[in-house]
Amino acid sequence: MNASTLTANKPVAIVGAGLVGAGWAIAFARAGLSVRIYDANAEIAAKAIPWAADQLAALHRHGLLDESPDTVIRRLSLAPTLDAALDGVAYVQESVLERVDVKRTLLESIDACADDTVIIGSSSSGIQASLFANDLRISPRVLIAHPVNPPYLVPVVEIVPSTQTSSETIAFTDRLMRGIGQSVVHVKKEIQGFVLNRLQAALLREAWALQRDGIASCEDIDKTVRDGLGWRWSFMGPFETIDLNAPGGVADYARRLGPLYHEIIASRDGDGPWDADWIASVEADRRQHLSADDLASRRDWRDEQLMAFAVQRRHATSK
Amino acid sequence: MNASTLTANKPVAIVGAGLVGAGWAIAFARAGLSVRIYDANAEIAAKAIPWAADQLAALHRHGLLDESPDTVIRRLSLAPTLDAALDGVAYVQESVLERVDVKRTLLESIDACADDTVIIGSSSSGIQASLFANDLRISPRVLIAHPVNPPYLVPVVEIVPSTQTSSETIAFTDRLMRGIGQSVVHVKKEIQGFVLNRLQAALLREAWALQRDGIASCEDIDKTVRDGLGWRWSFMGPFETIDLNAPGGVADYARRLGPLYHEIIASRDGDGPWDADWIASVEADRRQHLSADDLASRRDWRDEQLMAFAVQRRHATSK
C-alpha cells in the first residue's frame, strides 16, 4: 500500500530538524507525503529545506529519485510552531536531542496539543521510550522508530514499543515505514541500545581491545571489515552468513566454531570502559590516516559511496 | 610489482585442495602465476581444477576476469606427490584441515623436502602458527595467510607471524599477496582467532544473546546488519565509521557514546557458551526462513551476490 493511502492523505510532521530530522523529511517526501518541519531553534529549521534540496539533487544525480527534486521539495514546508506542525498530521517523527529530559519535555508538549489519533515515532538511538514517553494521554501512540543516518539512503529502522505502546501503533508504524521503503526491524522488548547499536557496540569493543593490545592498527582492523566481513554483511546478516558457512547450516557451524568463539569472548571479560589514554591512542592512530581537517570532505565521500551502494543494491534486488 | 616478478617466474604450490585451497589456486593463477595443486586425497585433488573452471566461467560472466577462463585454467596443474608439488616453487599455500596435529604433520613433511628459500603460508583461520610450525628448519619461513572464502572474490588476507617467522618472510608474503590483488592485514602478535574471526565472534555473541532473550528474531537481527550497519562496513571499517560519525572525529564519538557502549558490554559479562538448546533455538529460527534443502542453492545465490558486489567495488575504486 502506498504511503499516502496509509496516512489517508494527511501530512506527517518532523520535530527536531537537525541531520536526522531533515533526513527523515526527505524519506517521507520522496514517498509522496506532505511533510511539516518544526524545530524550536529557528536557525536550524531554516537550514533544513535547503539542505534537503542538496541531498535530493545528489540522489537525482545517482538515479535514486523517481521524480524531479523540485517535485519532492514542494512537499516540504516549515511550521512556525509545534501546534501548527502537528495540526491534522497522521504521524510525527521526533528527532530532538538524545536526552531523556529533552525528549520528555517535548512529549509533554505534544501531549498537550496532539489529536487523539496521531502516532509519534522517536528517532532515539538507544534510550528506551518507557524512560520518557509513559503516563501521558498519548503514551499508547508513542514508540521508537530508530533510523540509521541518513534514513533516505540506509533503509533499516528499528521499531521498539514502550511498555505502554499499543499493538495498533506498532502495526501502523510498521506499515508506514514499509510504505516509504524502509526495512523494519521489530525489537520486541526494550533494551538499552536496541539491536543495531548493541551489535555495533560488541564489534567496537573487540576492535578497540585489539588496537589497545597492539594486535593491529585501526586501519588494518578496518580492512578486515571493509575488505572481508563487510562484503557478506552488506547483503546477508550474521546469522545467514554462518548458516551458509557450514555444510549442515547454523547448528553445524555452531558446533564447529562455538568453542573457539566462546574462548575468544571469555578472554575479554572484565575489560573496562574506554578511558582518556585509550581514546587518545585510537585518535592518534586514526589521525595518521585522516587529518582532522579532512573529516568533512571524507563525510562527503562516504555519502557518495552510500549512494553508489544504494544504486547497486537497487539493481541486485530488482533482479 | 607483478606477481610473476615477485616469484622470479617460479610457480606456487597449493597443498590441500578443498574449497579454500582450490579458491587460492584461482587467485594465484588469475594473477599470472603457475599453480601446482596437491592433496593427499586423490578424489579431492581431482575435483579442484573442474571446480576452478566453473568459478572462472562465473567470474568471466560477471566481467571480473581480464583474460579468458581457458588461459587461466592452463596455469593450473595437479602434482602427484608433495615432493613434486614443492619442487622449485617460490611459495606454498597450506590449506589442510584446521587441526594442530594435521598441520604439524604436513609441515614436518614439507620440512623434509622443501628447498631453503620457499615461503609457506597457512590458511589457518584461528590456530596460531607457533602451535604447529615451530622448531623446524623451515620455521622462519612459515606464517599464517588467512583468507576469507572465496579468496578470489573477497580480498582480505590476515598475515600473522609465528614467534619464529622472519621479517623477510612477512615482507615477501605482503608483497606477494598485494601482487595478486589481496588486501593485506598485518596481525602483529599471535592471538586466537586473529582479527577477523575475533570481530565476527564479538558480533555473533551479541546477536545470539539478543535472539535467546527474545529481543528480536534471527531474521530481524540480520536486517539490522544487511540493511543498516553493513552498508557502511562494506566500504569503511568500524573505526572510520565512528570517526566520521561525530563532529570532532573518533575521540568526540568515544566521549559521547563510550558510556552507553560500556553499559551494553558490561550487561553481557559472564554469558556462557552456546549450548544444545540455544543452538536448537537458533537453528529453528533460521529454518523458518531457509529450509535445510535450500542451503545449497542459497550458497549459489550468495556467490552471485559476492560477484555483483565485487563488480561494484571495482567501479567504486577505479573512480
Chai-1 contact restraints between the chains, C-beta under 6 A:
chainA,res_idxA,chainB,res_idxB,connection_type,confidence,min_distance_angstrom,max_distance_angstrom,comment,restraint_id
A,G126,B,L260,contact,1.0,0.0,6.0,A-B,restraint_1
A,V148,B,G228,contact,1.0,0.0,6.0,A-B,restraint_2
A,V154,B,G228,contact,1.0,0.0,6.0,A-B,restraint_3
A,V154,B,W231,contact,1.0,0.0,6.0,A-B,restraint_4
A,P155,B,D227,contact,1.0,0.0,6.0,A-B,restraint_5
A,V156,B,T224,contact,1.0,0.0,6.0,A-B,restraint_6
A,V156,B,D227,contact,1.0,0.0,6.0,A-B,restraint_7
A,V156,B,G228,contact,1.0,0.0,6.0,A-B,restraint_8
A,S183,B,K223,contact,1.0,0.0,6.0,A-B,restraint_9
A,S183,B,D227,contact,1.0,0.0,6.0,A-B,restraint_10
A,V185,B,D220,contact,1.0,0.0,6.0,A-B,restraint_11
A,V185,B,K223,contact,1.0,0.0,6.0,A-B,restraint_12
A,V185,B,T224,contact,1.0,0.0,6.0,A-B,restraint_13
A,H186,B,D220,contact,1.0,0.0,6.0,A-B,restraint_14
A,V187,B,A216,contact,1.0,0.0,6.0,A-B,restraint_15
A,K189,B,I215,contact,1.0,0.0,6.0,A-B,restraint_16
A,I191,B,I215,contact,1.0,0.0,6.0,A-B,restraint_17
A,G193,B,I264,contact,1.0,0.0,6.0,A-B,restraint_18
A,V195,B,L210,contact,1.0,0.0,6.0,A-B,restraint_19
A,V195,B,A216,contact,1.0,0.0,6.0,A-B,restraint_20
A,V195,B,I221,contact,1.0,0.0,6.0,A-B,restraint_21
A,V195,B,T224,contact,1.0,0.0,6.0,A-B,restraint_22
A,L196,B,T224,contact,1.0,0.0,6.0,A-B,restraint_23
A,L196,B,G228,contact,1.0,0.0,6.0,A-B,restraint_24
A,R198,B,E206,contact,1.0,0.0,6.0,A-B,restraint_25
A,R198,B,I264,contact,1.0,0.0,6.0,A-B,restraint_26
A,L199,B,L203,contact,1.0,0.0,6.0,A-B,restraint_27
A,L199,B,E206,contact,1.0,0.0,6.0,A-B,restraint_28
A,A201,B,Y261,contact,1.0,0.0,6.0,A-B,restraint_29
A,A201,B,I264,contact,1.0,0.0,6.0,A-B,restraint_30
A,A202,B,A202,contact,1.0,0.0,6.0,A-B,restraint_31
A,A202,B,L203,contact,1.0,0.0,6.0,A-B,restraint_32
A,A202,B,E206,contact,1.0,0.0,6.0,A-B,restraint_33
A,L203,B,L199,contact,1.0,0.0,6.0,A-B,restraint_34
A,L203,B,A202,contact,1.0,0.0,6.0,A-B,restraint_35
A,L203,B,L203,contact,1.0,0.0,6.0,A-B,restraint_36
A,L203,B,P238,contact,1.0,0.0,6.0,A-B,restraint_37
A,L204,B,P238,contact,1.0,0.0,6.0,A-B,restraint_38
A,R205,B,I265,contact,1.0,0.0,6.0,A-B,restraint_39
A,E206,B,R198,contact,1.0,0.0,6.0,A-B,restraint_40
A,E206,B,L199,contact,1.0,0.0,6.0,A-B,restraint_41
A,E206,B,A202,contact,1.0,0.0,6.0,A-B,restraint_42
A,A207,B,P238,contact,1.0,0.0,6.0,A-B,restraint_43
A,L210,B,V195,contact,1.0,0.0,6.0,A-B,restraint_44
A,I215,B,K189,contact,1.0,0.0,6.0,A-B,restraint_45
A,I215,B,I191,contact,1.0,0.0,6.0,A-B,restraint_46
A,A216,B,V187,contact,1.0,0.0,6.0,A-B,restraint_47
A,A216,B,V195,contact,1.0,0.0,6.0,A-B,restraint_48
A,C218,B,F239,contact,1.0,0.0,6.0,A-B,restraint_49
A,D220,B,V185,contact,1.0,0.0,6.0,A-B,restraint_50
A,D220,B,H186,contact,1.0,0.0,6.0,A-B,restraint_51
A,I221,B,V195,contact,1.0,0.0,6.0,A-B,restraint_52
A,D222,B,G237,contact,1.0,0.0,6.0,A-B,restraint_53
A,D222,B,F239,contact,1.0,0.0,6.0,A-B,restraint_54
A,D222,B,E240,contact,1.0,0.0,6.0,A-B,restraint_55
A,K223,B,S183,contact,1.0,0.0,6.0,A-B,restraint_56
A,K223,B,V185,contact,1.0,0.0,6.0,A-B,restraint_57
A,T224,B,V156,contact,1.0,0.0,6.0,A-B,restraint_58
A,T224,B,V185,contact,1.0,0.0,6.0,A-B,restraint_59
A,T224,B,V195,contact,1.0,0.0,6.0,A-B,restraint_60
A,T224,B,L196,contact,1.0,0.0,6.0,A-B,restraint_61
A,V225,B,W233,contact,1.0,0.0,6.0,A-B,restraint_62
A,V225,B,G237,contact,1.0,0.0,6.0,A-B,restraint_63
A,V225,B,P238,contact,1.0,0.0,6.0,A-B,restraint_64
A,R226,B,F235,contact,1.0,0.0,6.0,A-B,restraint_65
A,R226,B,M236,contact,1.0,0.0,6.0,A-B,restraint_66
A,R226,B,G237,contact,1.0,0.0,6.0,A-B,restraint_67
A,D227,B,P155,contact,1.0,0.0,6.0,A-B,restraint_68
A,D227,B,V156,contact,1.0,0.0,6.0,A-B,restraint_69
A,D227,B,S183,contact,1.0,0.0,6.0,A-B,restraint_70
A,G228,B,V148,contact,1.0,0.0,6.0,A-B,restraint_71
A,G228,B,V154,contact,1.0,0.0,6.0,A-B,restraint_72
A,G228,B,V156,contact,1.0,0.0,6.0,A-B,restraint_73
A,G228,B,L196,contact,1.0,0.0,6.0,A-B,restraint_74
A,G230,B,W233,contact,1.0,0.0,6.0,A-B,restraint_75
A,G230,B,S234,contact,1.0,0.0,6.0,A-B,restraint_76
A,W231,B,V154,contact,1.0,0.0,6.0,A-B,restraint_77
A,W231,B,F309,contact,1.0,0.0,6.0,A-B,restraint_78
A,W233,B,V225,contact,1.0,0.0,6.0,A-B,restraint_79
A,W233,B,G230,contact,1.0,0.0,6.0,A-B,restraint_80
A,W233,B,W233,contact,1.0,0.0,6.0,A-B,restraint_81
A,S234,B,G230,contact,1.0,0.0,6.0,A-B,restraint_82
A,S234,B,S234,contact,1.0,0.0,6.0,A-B,restraint_83
A,F235,B,R226,contact,1.0,0.0,6.0,A-B,restraint_84
A,F235,B,Q305,contact,1.0,0.0,6.0,A-B,restraint_85
A,M236,B,R226,contact,1.0,0.0,6.0,A-B,restraint_86
A,G237,B,D222,contact,1.0,0.0,6.0,A-B,restraint_87
A,G237,B,V225,contact,1.0,0.0,6.0,A-B,restraint_88
A,G237,B,R226,contact,1.0,0.0,6.0,A-B,restraint_89
A,P238,B,L203,contact,1.0,0.0,6.0,A-B,restraint_90
A,P238,B,L204,contact,1.0,0.0,6.0,A-B,restraint_91
A,P238,B,A207,contact,1.0,0.0,6.0,A-B,restraint_92
A,P238,B,V225,contact,1.0,0.0,6.0,A-B,restraint_93
A,F239,B,C218,contact,1.0,0.0,6.0,A-B,restraint_94
A,F239,B,D222,contact,1.0,0.0,6.0,A-B,restraint_95
A,E240,B,D222,contact,1.0,0.0,6.0,A-B,restraint_96
A,D243,B,R286,contact,1.0,0.0,6.0,A-B,restraint_97
A,L244,B,R298,contact,1.0,0.0,6.0,A-B,restraint_98
A,L244,B,R299,contact,1.0,0.0,6.0,A-B,restraint_99
A,L244,B,R302,contact,1.0,0.0,6.0,A-B,restraint_100
A,G249,B,A292,contact,1.0,0.0,6.0,A-B,restraint_101
A,G249,B,L295,contact,1.0,0.0,6.0,A-B,restraint_102
A,V250,B,V282,contact,1.0,0.0,6.0,A-B,restraint_103
A,V250,B,E283,contact,1.0,0.0,6.0,A-B,restraint_104
A,V250,B,R286,contact,1.0,0.0,6.0,A-B,restraint_105
A,A251,B,I279,contact,1.0,0.0,6.0,A-B,restraint_106
A,A251,B,E283,contact,1.0,0.0,6.0,A-B,restraint_107
A,A254,B,W274,contact,1.0,0.0,6.0,A-B,restraint_108
A,A254,B,I279,contact,1.0,0.0,6.0,A-B,restraint_109
A,G258,B,W274,contact,1.0,0.0,6.0,A-B,restraint_110
A,L260,B,G126,contact,1.0,0.0,6.0,A-B,restraint_111
A,Y261,B,A201,contact,1.0,0.0,6.0,A-B,restraint_112
A,H262,B,P273,contact,1.0,0.0,6.0,A-B,restraint_113
A,I264,B,G193,contact,1.0,0.0,6.0,A-B,restraint_114
A,I264,B,R198,contact,1.0,0.0,6.0,A-B,restraint_115
A,I264,B,A201,contact,1.0,0.0,6.0,A-B,restraint_116
A,I265,B,R205,contact,1.0,0.0,6.0,A-B,restraint_117
A,D269,B,D269,contact,1.0,0.0,6.0,A-B,restraint_118
A,P273,B,H262,contact,1.0,0.0,6.0,A-B,restraint_119
A,W274,B,A254,contact,1.0,0.0,6.0,A-B,restraint_120
A,W274,B,G258,contact,1.0,0.0,6.0,A-B,restraint_121
A,I279,B,A251,contact,1.0,0.0,6.0,A-B,restraint_122
A,I279,B,A254,contact,1.0,0.0,6.0,A-B,restraint_123
A,V282,B,V250,contact,1.0,0.0,6.0,A-B,restraint_124
A,E283,B,V250,contact,1.0,0.0,6.0,A-B,restraint_125
A,E283,B,A251,contact,1.0,0.0,6.0,A-B,restraint_126
A,R286,B,D243,contact,1.0,0.0,6.0,A-B,restraint_127
A,R286,B,V250,contact,1.0,0.0,6.0,A-B,restraint_128
A,A292,B,G249,contact,1.0,0.0,6.0,A-B,restraint_129
A,L295,B,G249,contact,1.0,0.0,6.0,A-B,restraint_130
A,R298,B,L244,contact,1.0,0.0,6.0,A-B,restraint_131
A,R299,B,L244,contact,1.0,0.0,6.0,A-B,restraint_132
A,R302,B,L244,contact,1.0,0.0,6.0,A-B,restraint_133
A,Q305,B,F235,contact,1.0,0.0,6.0,A-B,restraint_134
A,A308,B,A316,contact,1.0,0.0,6.0,A-B,restraint_135
A,F309,B,W231,contact,1.0,0.0,6.0,A-B,restraint_136
A,Q312,B,Q312,contact,1.0,0.0,6.0,A-B,restraint_137
A,A316,B,A308,contact,1.0,0.0,6.0,A-B,restraint_138
